[in-house]
């Protein structure tokens, strides 16, 4: 894992703007056997709440019913510098962790 200072110094308002500009995010849960499960979903964010729709039988839904902890991540994976990237560099991202309600 590599840590870069320029990512740690991004103001919260810039993180909020970046997340608001994204259409898809990854929901990460953990199965009963410890296997991570990852799904790519469209989402809406209002304040501290991320709203997305899951299928009841989906493994991520099953995971969340058994263990209501997750990580939700948004990023820009490929390409040149983006107008939405606070540091003007490709590959910038933001991650949230929390509990389902």
Order of alpha helices (4+ residues) and beta strands (2+ residues): alpha-alpha-beta-beta-beta-beta-alpha-beta-beta
